[in-house]
Amino acid sequence: MFEMQDDTLTGTLSSVDVATKENLENLVKVGEKLLKKPVSRVDLGTGVFTPVDRMTNEEALIKYISAQVYIYYSDFYGILFHLADFYFFFFLTL
């Protein structure tokens, strides 16, 4: 699982009810800044974010999506292979 969060949002940026153009543009800016930050984890004892890698959130997200796409296509082509094998066997037995 991959999750990014920013616990410093205040005012309308922290509200899910404000969908004005200005607020949405500001949220885009916040998201772009968040992508540039280093990957970090929350220390459950202190509640403080601590960096865990030299990778940025953007790099980690690209890596995560690439892995998910690989898994998807591996499963997809694996299923196709088994279907082709099944149909080949089925038609040979007719």
Backbone as XML, in Angstrom:
<?xml version="1.0"?>
<chain id="A" units="angstrom">
  <residue number="1" name="MET">
    <atom name="N" x="0.842" y="-1.174" z="0.000"/>
    <atom name="CA" x="0.000" y="0.000" z="0.000"/>
    <atom name="C" x="0.889" y="1.239" z="0.000"/>
  </residue>
  <residue number="2" name="PHE">
    <atom name="N" x="0.417" y="2.242" z="-0.644"/>
    <atom name="CA" x="1.168" y="3.499" z="-0.727"/>
    <atom name="C" x="0.248" y="4.626" z="-0.309"/>
  </residue>
  <residue number="3" name="GLU">
    <atom name="N" x="0.680" y="5.393" z="0.663"/>
    <atom name="CA" x="-0.150" y="6.500" z="1.148"/>
    <atom name="C" x="0.729" y="7.712" z="1.413"/>
  </residue>
  <residue number="4" name="MET">
    <atom name="N" x="0.236" y="8.867" z="1.009"/>
    <atom name="CA" x="0.905" y="10.126" z="1.328"/>
    <atom name="C" x="-0.089" y="10.982" z="2.087"/>
  </residue>
  <residue number="5" name="GLN">
    <atom name="N" x="0.395" y="11.668" z="3.100"/>
    <atom name="CA" x="-0.496" y="12.546" z="3.850"/>
    <atom name="C" x="0.262" y="13.765" z="4.321"/>
  </residue>
  <residue number="6" name="ASP">
    <atom name="N" x="-0.493" y="14.816" z="4.558"/>
    <atom name="CA" x="0.080" y="16.066" z="5.053"/>
    <atom name="C" x="-0.789" y="16.527" z="6.210"/>
  </residue>
  <residue number="7" name="ASP">
    <atom name="N" x="-0.228" y="16.482" z="7.396"/>
    <atom name="CA" x="-1.005" y="16.864" z="8.578"/>
    <atom name="C" x="-0.875" y="18.344" z="8.918"/>
  </residue>
  <residue number="8" name="THR">
    <atom name="N" x="-0.348" y="19.141" z="7.974"/>
    <atom name="CA" x="-0.181" y="20.574" z="8.228"/>
    <atom name="C" x="-1.241" y="21.416" z="7.528"/>
  </residue>
  <residue number="9" name="LEU">
    <atom name="N" x="-2.197" y="20.796" z="6.861"/>
    <atom name="CA" x="-3.235" y="21.552" z="6.154"/>
    <atom name="C" x="-4.149" y="22.264" z="7.150"/>
  </residue>
  <residue number="10" name="THR">
    <atom name="N" x="-4.485" y="23.502" z="6.837"/>
    <atom name="CA" x="-5.374" y="24.282" z="7.703"/>
    <atom name="C" x="-6.408" y="24.997" z="6.848"/>
  </residue>
  <residue number="11" name="GLY">
    <atom name="N" x="-7.403" y="25.515" z="7.485"/>
    <atom name="CA" x="-8.427" y="26.309" z="6.796"/>
    <atom name="C" x="-9.159" y="25.509" z="5.724"/>
  </residue>
  <residue number="12" name="THR">
    <atom name="N" x="-9.409" y="26.154" z="4.593"/>
    <atom name="CA" x="-10.188" y="25.510" z="3.533"/>
    <atom name="C" x="-9.421" y="24.369" z="2.876"/>
  </residue>
  <residue number="13" name="LEU">
    <atom name="N" x="-8.093" y="24.387" z="2.961"/>
    <atom name="CA" x="-7.317" y="23.291" z="2.378"/>
    <atom name="C" x="-7.581" y="21.968" z="3.080"/>
  </residue>
  <residue number="14" name="SER">
    <atom name="N" x="-7.934" y="22.029" z="4.360"/>
    <atom name="CA" x="-8.174" y="20.795" z="5.115"/>
    <atom name="C" x="-9.627" y="20.324" z="5.026"/>
  </residue>
  <residue number="15" name="SER">
    <atom name="N" x="-10.471" y="21.085" z="4.364"/>
    <atom name="CA" x="-11.892" y="20.740" z="4.262"/>
    <atom name="C" x="-12.180" y="20.014" z="2.950"/>
  </residue>
  <residue number="16" name="VAL">
    <atom name="N" x="-12.970" y="18.951" z="3.035"/>
    <atom name="CA" x="-13.375" y="18.237" z="1.821"/>
    <atom name="C" x="-14.617" y="18.860" z="1.189"/>
  </residue>
  <residue number="17" name="ASP">
    <atom name="N" x="-15.187" y="19.866" z="1.839"/>
    <atom name="CA" x="-16.427" y="20.483" z="1.362"/>
    <atom name="C" x="-16.214" y="21.706" z="0.476"/>
  </residue>
  <residue number="18" name="VAL">
    <atom name="N" x="-14.992" y="22.216" z="0.385"/>
    <atom name="CA" x="-14.746" y="23.437" z="-0.368"/>
    <atom name="C" x="-14.147" y="23.064" z="-1.724"/>
  </residue>
  <residue number="19" name="ALA">
    <atom name="N" x="-14.988" y="23.148" z="-2.765"/>
    <atom name="CA" x="-14.554" y="22.745" z="-4.106"/>
    <atom name="C" x="-14.458" y="23.937" z="-5.048"/>
  </residue>
  <residue number="20" name="THR">
    <atom name="N" x="-14.011" y="25.070" z="-4.513"/>
    <atom name="CA" x="-13.849" y="26.235" z="-5.373"/>
    <atom name="C" x="-12.608" y="26.040" z="-6.240"/>
  </residue>
  <residue number="21" name="LYS">
    <atom name="N" x="-12.566" y="26.774" z="-7.343"/>
    <atom name="CA" x="-11.417" y="26.674" z="-8.242"/>
    <atom name="C" x="-10.126" y="27.046" z="-7.514"/>
  </residue>
  <residue number="22" name="GLU">
    <atom name="N" x="-10.185" y="28.096" z="-6.721"/>
    <atom name="CA" x="-9.002" y="28.549" z="-5.981"/>
    <atom name="C" x="-8.509" y="27.476" z="-5.015"/>
  </residue>
  <residue number="23" name="ASN">
    <atom name="N" x="-9.425" y="26.863" z="-4.270"/>
    <atom name="CA" x="-9.036" y="25.842" z="-3.304"/>
    <atom name="C" x="-8.460" y="24.618" z="-4.001"/>
  </residue>
  <residue number="24" name="LEU">
    <atom name="N" x="-9.073" y="24.213" z="-5.107"/>
    <atom name="CA" x="-8.561" y="23.056" z="-5.837"/>
    <atom name="C" x="-7.179" y="23.329" z="-6.418"/>
  </residue>
  <residue number="25" name="GLU">
    <atom name="N" x="-6.949" y="24.533" z="-6.902"/>
    <atom name="CA" x="-5.621" y="24.895" z="-7.414"/>
    <atom name="C" x="-4.592" y="24.879" z="-6.288"/>
  </residue>
  <residue number="26" name="ASN">
    <atom name="N" x="-4.996" y="25.352" z="-5.105"/>
    <atom name="CA" x="-4.089" y="25.321" z="-3.955"/>
    <atom name="C" x="-3.789" y="23.886" z="-3.519"/>
  </residue>
  <residue number="27" name="LEU">
    <atom name="N" x="-4.780" y="23.013" z="-3.612"/>
    <atom name="CA" x="-4.565" y="21.603" z="-3.276"/>
    <atom name="C" x="-3.595" y="20.949" z="-4.255"/>
  </residue>
  <residue number="28" name="VAL">
    <atom name="N" x="-3.659" y="21.327" z="-5.514"/>
    <atom name="CA" x="-2.705" y="20.822" z="-6.508"/>
    <atom name="C" x="-1.289" y="21.227" z="-6.111"/>
  </residue>
  <residue number="29" name="LYS">
    <atom name="N" x="-1.128" y="22.472" z="-5.686"/>
    <atom name="CA" x="0.192" y="22.957" z="-5.253"/>
    <atom name="C" x="0.690" y="22.166" z="-4.041"/>
  </residue>
  <residue number="30" name="VAL">
    <atom name="N" x="-0.204" y="21.913" z="-3.096"/>
    <atom name="CA" x="0.158" y="21.130" z="-1.919"/>
    <atom name="C" x="0.599" y="19.729" z="-2.343"/>
  </residue>
  <residue number="31" name="GLY">
    <atom name="N" x="-0.149" y="19.118" z="-3.267"/>
    <atom name="CA" x="0.194" y="17.788" z="-3.750"/>
    <atom name="C" x="1.533" y="17.756" z="-4.462"/>
  </residue>
  <residue number="32" name="GLU">
    <atom name="N" x="1.815" y="18.780" z="-5.259"/>
    <atom name="CA" x="3.102" y="18.843" z="-5.962"/>
    <atom name="C" x="4.262" y="18.960" z="-4.971"/>
  </residue>
  <residue number="33" name="LYS">
    <atom name="N" x="4.063" y="19.747" z="-3.909"/>
    <atom name="CA" x="5.104" y="19.869" z="-2.878"/>
    <atom name="C" x="5.277" y="18.551" z="-2.126"/>
  </residue>
  <residue number="34" name="LEU">
    <atom name="N" x="4.170" y="17.866" z="-1.869"/>
    <atom name="CA" x="4.209" y="16.599" z="-1.150"/>
    <atom name="C" x="4.965" y="15.537" z="-1.950"/>
  </residue>
  <residue number="35" name="LEU">
    <atom name="N" x="4.826" y="15.571" z="-3.263"/>
    <atom name="CA" x="5.550" y="14.617" z="-4.109"/>
    <atom name="C" x="7.064" y="14.808" z="-4.015"/>
  </residue>
  <residue number="36" name="LYS">
    <atom name="N" x="7.509" y="16.015" z="-3.762"/>
    <atom name="CA" x="8.949" y="16.317" z="-3.701"/>
    <atom name="C" x="9.574" y="15.988" z="-2.344"/>
  </residue>
  <residue number="37" name="LYS">
    <atom name="N" x="8.754" y="15.722" z="-1.337"/>
    <atom name="CA" x="9.270" y="15.408" z="-0.006"/>
    <atom name="C" x="9.805" y="13.976" z="0.031"/>
  </residue>
  <residue number="38" name="PRO">
    <atom name="N" x="10.730" y="13.701" z="0.961"/>
    <atom name="CA" x="11.257" y="12.337" z="1.071"/>
    <atom name="C" x="10.211" y="11.376" z="1.642"/>
  </residue>
  <residue number="39" name="VAL">
    <atom name="N" x="10.327" y="10.116" z="1.250"/>
    <atom name="CA" x="9.451" y="9.079" z="1.798"/>
    <atom name="C" x="9.710" y="9.009" z="3.298"/>
  </residue>
  <residue number="40" name="SER">
    <atom name="N" x="8.643" y="8.980" z="4.080"/>
    <atom name="CA" x="8.800" y="8.931" z="5.538"/>
    <atom name="C" x="7.702" y="8.077" z="6.154"/>
  </residue>
  <residue number="41" name="ARG">
    <atom name="N" x="7.954" y="7.682" z="7.384"/>
    <atom name="CA" x="6.982" y="6.904" z="8.157"/>
    <atom name="C" x="6.726" y="7.641" z="9.459"/>
  </residue>
  <residue number="42" name="VAL">
    <atom name="N" x="5.572" y="7.380" z="10.041"/>
    <atom name="CA" x="5.236" y="7.981" z="11.331"/>
    <atom name="C" x="5.748" y="7.077" z="12.444"/>
  </residue>
  <residue number="43" name="ASP">
    <atom name="N" x="6.518" y="7.648" z="13.340"/>
    <atom name="CA" x="6.932" y="6.937" z="14.545"/>
    <atom name="C" x="5.718" y="6.910" z="15.463"/>
  </residue>
  <residue number="44" name="LEU">
    <atom name="N" x="5.147" y="5.736" z="15.678"/>
    <atom name="CA" x="3.913" y="5.637" z="16.458"/>
    <atom name="C" x="4.099" y="6.072" z="17.909"/>
  </residue>
  <residue number="45" name="GLY">
    <atom name="N" x="5.309" y="5.993" z="18.406"/>
    <atom name="CA" x="5.575" y="6.424" z="19.783"/>
    <atom name="C" x="5.553" y="7.929" z="19.942"/>
  </residue>
  <residue number="46" name="THR">
    <atom name="N" x="6.087" y="8.651" z="18.929"/>
    <atom name="CA" x="6.189" y="10.110" z="19.042"/>
    <atom name="C" x="5.225" y="10.853" z="18.126"/>
  </residue>
  <residue number="47" name="GLY">
    <atom name="N" x="4.737" y="10.176" z="17.085"/>
    <atom name="CA" x="3.861" y="10.833" z="16.122"/>
    <atom name="C" x="4.609" y="11.692" z="15.119"/>
  </residue>
  <residue number="48" name="VAL">
    <atom name="N" x="5.938" y="11.571" z="15.110"/>
    <atom name="CA" x="6.779" y="12.380" z="14.237"/>
    <atom name="C" x="7.104" y="11.607" z="12.961"/>
  </residue>
  <residue number="49" name="PHE">
    <atom name="N" x="7.058" y="12.311" z="11.813"/>
    <atom name="CA" x="7.442" y="11.708" z="10.552"/>
    <atom name="C" x="8.963" y="11.610" z="10.489"/>
  </residue>
  <residue number="50" name="THR">
    <atom name="N" x="9.481" y="10.442" z="10.138"/>
    <atom name="CA" x="10.926" y="10.262" z="9.987"/>
    <atom name="C" x="11.217" y="9.699" z="8.601"/>
  </residue>
  <residue number="51" name="PRO">
    <atom name="N" x="12.168" y="10.295" z="7.892"/>
    <atom name="CA" x="12.521" y="9.779" z="6.561"/>
    <atom name="C" x="13.033" y="8.351" z="6.646"/>
  </residue>
  <residue number="52" name="VAL">
    <atom name="N" x="12.653" y="7.521" z="5.670"/>
    <atom name="CA" x="13.082" y="6.125" z="5.676"/>
    <atom name="C" x="13.949" y="5.785" z="4.465"/>
  </residue>
  <residue number="53" name="ASP">
    <atom name="N" x="14.045" y="6.678" z="3.530"/>
    <atom name="CA" x="14.768" y="6.391" z="2.297"/>
    <atom name="C" x="15.206" y="7.708" z="1.678"/>
  </residue>
  <residue number="54" name="ARG">
    <atom name="N" x="16.132" y="7.629" z="0.754"/>
    <atom name="CA" x="16.538" y="8.834" z="0.033"/>
    <atom name="C" x="15.620" y="9.111" z="-1.150"/>
  </residue>
  <residue number="55" name="MET">
    <atom name="N" x="14.624" y="8.285" z="-1.309"/>
    <atom name="CA" x="13.677" y="8.409" z="-2.410"/>
    <atom name="C" x="12.603" y="9.440" z="-2.074"/>
  </residue>
  <residue number="56" name="THR">
    <atom name="N" x="12.173" y="10.211" z="-3.087"/>
    <atom name="CA" x="11.060" y="11.140" z="-2.872"/>
    <atom name="C" x="9.748" y="10.378" z="-2.998"/>
  </residue>
  <residue number="57" name="ASN">
    <atom name="N" x="8.662" y="11.001" z="-2.541"/>
    <atom name="CA" x="7.339" y="10.395" z="-2.704"/>
    <atom name="C" x="7.031" y="10.161" z="-4.180"/>
  </residue>
  <residue number="58" name="GLU">
    <atom name="N" x="7.470" y="11.080" z="-5.040"/>
    <atom name="CA" x="7.227" y="10.945" z="-6.477"/>
    <atom name="C" x="7.928" y="9.704" z="-7.025"/>
  </residue>
  <residue number="59" name="GLU">
    <atom name="N" x="9.182" y="9.506" z="-6.658"/>
    <atom name="CA" x="9.922" y="8.332" z="-7.123"/>
    <atom name="C" x="9.309" y="7.044" z="-6.583"/>
  </residue>
  <residue number="60" name="ALA">
    <atom name="N" x="8.899" y="7.060" z="-5.320"/>
    <atom name="CA" x="8.286" y="5.879" z="-4.712"/>
    <atom name="C" x="6.945" y="5.560" z="-5.368"/>
  </residue>
  <residue number="61" name="LEU">
    <atom name="N" x="6.184" y="6.583" z="-5.706"/>
    <atom name="CA" x="4.904" y="6.378" z="-6.359"/>
    <atom name="C" x="5.090" y="5.761" z="-7.747"/>
  </residue>
  <residue number="62" name="ILE">
    <atom name="N" x="6.066" y="6.250" z="-8.487"/>
    <atom name="CA" x="6.360" y="5.688" z="-9.811"/>
    <atom name="C" x="6.779" y="4.226" z="-9.677"/>
  </residue>
  <residue number="63" name="LYS">
    <atom name="N" x="7.620" y="3.943" z="-8.691"/>
    <atom name="CA" x="8.071" y="2.569" z="-8.453"/>
    <atom name="C" x="6.894" y="1.671" z="-8.084"/>
  </residue>
  <residue number="64" name="TYR">
    <atom name="N" x="6.011" y="2.162" z="-7.225"/>
    <atom name="CA" x="4.839" y="1.391" z="-6.793"/>
    <atom name="C" x="3.895" y="1.113" z="-7.964"/>
  </residue>
  <residue number="65" name="ILE">
    <atom name="N" x="3.616" y="2.142" z="-8.756"/>
    <atom name="CA" x="2.708" y="1.965" z="-9.902"/>
    <atom name="C" x="3.310" y="1.009" z="-10.919"/>
  </residue>
  <residue number="66" name="SER">
    <atom name="N" x="4.617" y="1.120" z="-11.158"/>
    <atom name="CA" x="5.279" y="0.213" z="-12.100"/>
    <atom name="C" x="5.127" y="-1.232" z="-11.649"/>
  </residue>
  <residue number="67" name="ALA">
    <atom name="N" x="5.294" y="-1.470" z="-10.355"/>
    <atom name="CA" x="5.140" y="-2.826" z="-9.824"/>
    <atom name="C" x="3.709" y="-3.306" z="-9.980"/>
  </residue>
  <residue number="68" name="GLN">
    <atom name="N" x="2.732" y="-2.431" z="-9.724"/>
    <atom name="CA" x="1.330" y="-2.822" z="-9.864"/>
    <atom name="C" x="0.983" y="-3.144" z="-11.306"/>
  </residue>
  <residue number="69" name="VAL">
    <atom name="N" x="1.494" y="-2.363" z="-12.241"/>
    <atom name="CA" x="1.243" y="-2.615" z="-13.665"/>
    <atom name="C" x="1.861" y="-3.949" z="-14.061"/>
  </residue>
  <residue number="70" name="TYR">
    <atom name="N" x="3.079" y="-4.224" z="-13.590"/>
    <atom name="CA" x="3.740" y="-5.491" z="-13.900"/>
    <atom name="C" x="2.918" y="-6.661" z="-13.372"/>
  </residue>
  <residue number="71" name="ILE">
    <atom name="N" x="2.439" y="-6.556" z="-12.123"/>
    <atom name="CA" x="1.622" y="-7.620" z="-11.541"/>
    <atom name="C" x="0.340" y="-7.800" z="-12.342"/>
  </residue>
  <residue number="72" name="TYR">
    <atom name="N" x="-0.305" y="-6.704" z="-12.719"/>
    <atom name="CA" x="-1.547" y="-6.770" z="-13.482"/>
    <atom name="C" x="-1.327" y="-7.502" z="-14.800"/>
  </residue>
  <residue number="73" name="TYR">
    <atom name="N" x="-0.314" y="-7.078" z="-15.551"/>
    <atom name="CA" x="-0.085" y="-7.705" z="-16.851"/>
    <atom name="C" x="0.408" y="-9.132" z="-16.714"/>
  </residue>
  <residue number="74" name="SER">
    <atom name="N" x="1.166" y="-9.433" z="-15.672"/>
    <atom name="CA" x="1.603" y="-10.815" z="-15.445"/>
    <atom name="C" x="0.388" y="-11.694" z="-15.201"/>
  </residue>
  <residue number="75" name="ASP">
    <atom name="N" x="-0.516" y="-11.225" z="-14.338"/>
    <atom name="CA" x="-1.739" y="-11.984" z="-14.072"/>
    <atom name="C" x="-2.598" y="-12.089" z="-15.318"/>
  </residue>
  <residue number="76" name="PHE">
    <atom name="N" x="-2.737" y="-10.986" z="-16.056"/>
    <atom name="CA" x="-3.576" y="-10.954" z="-17.254"/>
    <atom name="C" x="-3.073" y="-11.948" z="-18.295"/>
  </residue>
  <residue number="77" name="TYR">
    <atom name="N" x="-1.775" y="-11.906" z="-18.581"/>
    <atom name="CA" x="-1.230" y="-12.819" z="-19.586"/>
    <atom name="C" x="-1.174" y="-14.250" z="-19.071"/>
  </residue>
  <residue number="78" name="GLY">
    <atom name="N" x="-1.019" y="-14.420" z="-17.782"/>
    <atom name="CA" x="-1.089" y="-15.764" z="-17.208"/>
    <atom name="C" x="-2.468" y="-16.356" z="-17.395"/>
  </residue>
  <residue number="79" name="ILE">
    <atom name="N" x="-3.493" y="-15.565" z="-17.174"/>
    <atom name="CA" x="-4.865" y="-16.033" z="-17.377"/>
    <atom name="C" x="-5.100" y="-16.352" z="-18.852"/>
  </residue>
  <residue number="80" name="LEU">
    <atom name="N" x="-4.642" y="-15.479" z="-19.728"/>
    <atom name="CA" x="-4.799" y="-15.747" z="-21.167"/>
    <atom name="C" x="-4.101" y="-17.031" z="-21.564"/>
  </residue>
  <residue number="81" name="PHE">
    <atom name="N" x="-2.915" y="-17.252" z="-21.027"/>
    <atom name="CA" x="-2.172" y="-18.468" z="-21.335"/>
    <atom name="C" x="-2.963" y="-19.698" z="-20.917"/>
  </residue>
  <residue number="82" name="HIS">
    <atom name="N" x="-3.537" y="-19.671" z="-19.709"/>
    <atom name="CA" x="-4.314" y="-20.811" z="-19.220"/>
    <atom name="C" x="-5.592" y="-20.998" z="-20.030"/>
  </residue>
  <residue number="83" name="LEU">
    <atom name="N" x="-6.234" y="-19.915" z="-20.433"/>
    <atom name="CA" x="-7.422" y="-20.034" z="-21.272"/>
    <atom name="C" x="-7.077" y="-20.643" z="-22.626"/>
  </residue>
  <residue number="84" name="ALA">
    <atom name="N" x="-5.968" y="-20.192" z="-23.201"/>
    <atom name="CA" x="-5.547" y="-20.737" z="-24.491"/>
    <atom name="C" x="-5.237" y="-22.222" z="-24.342"/>
  </residue>
  <residue number="85" name="ASP">
    <atom name="N" x="-4.586" y="-22.596" z="-23.261"/>
    <atom name="CA" x="-4.268" y="-23.992" z="-23.002"/>
    <atom name="C" x="-5.553" y="-24.807" z="-22.850"/>
  </residue>
  <residue number="86" name="PHE">
    <atom name="N" x="-6.535" y="-24.265" z="-22.128"/>
    <atom name="CA" x="-7.812" y="-24.949" z="-21.933"/>
    <atom name="C" x="-8.534" y="-25.145" z="-23.263"/>
  </residue>
  <residue number="87" name="TYR">
    <atom name="N" x="-8.633" y="-24.084" z="-24.067"/>
    <atom name="CA" x="-9.319" y="-24.191" z="-25.346"/>
    <atom name="C" x="-8.615" y="-25.157" z="-26.283"/>
  </residue>
  <residue number="88" name="PHE">
    <atom name="N" x="-7.289" y="-25.137" z="-26.271"/>
    <atom name="CA" x="-6.528" y="-26.058" z="-27.107"/>
    <atom name="C" x="-6.846" y="-27.495" z="-26.708"/>
  </residue>
  <residue number="89" name="PHE">
    <atom name="N" x="-6.842" y="-27.783" z="-25.399"/>
    <atom name="CA" x="-7.161" y="-29.122" z="-24.892"/>
    <atom name="C" x="-8.605" y="-29.478" z="-25.230"/>
  </residue>
  <residue number="90" name="PHE">
    <atom name="N" x="-9.537" y="-28.533" z="-25.045"/>
    <atom name="CA" x="-10.952" y="-28.776" z="-25.302"/>
    <atom name="C" x="-11.204" y="-29.161" z="-26.754"/>
  </residue>
  <residue number="91" name="PHE">
    <atom name="N" x="-10.611" y="-28.404" z="-27.689"/>
    <atom name="CA" x="-10.845" y="-28.665" z="-29.102"/>
    <atom name="C" x="-10.136" y="-29.939" z="-29.563"/>
  </residue>
  <residue number="92" name="LEU">
    <atom name="N" x="-9.082" y="-30.333" z="-28.906"/>
    <atom name="CA" x="-8.425" y="-31.589" z="-29.265"/>
    <atom name="C" x="-9.255" y="-32.799" z="-28.867"/>
  </residue>
  <residue number="93" name="THR">
    <atom name="N" x="-10.085" y="-32.637" z="-27.829"/>
    <atom name="CA" x="-10.877" y="-33.762" z="-27.345"/>
    <atom name="C" x="-12.210" y="-33.877" z="-28.068"/>
  </residue>
  <residue number="94" name="LEU">
    <atom name="N" x="-12.533" y="-32.981" z="-28.955"/>
    <atom name="CA" x="-13.806" y="-33.065" z="-29.686"/>
    <atom name="C" x="-13.786" y="-34.110" z="-30.761"/>
  </residue>
</chain>
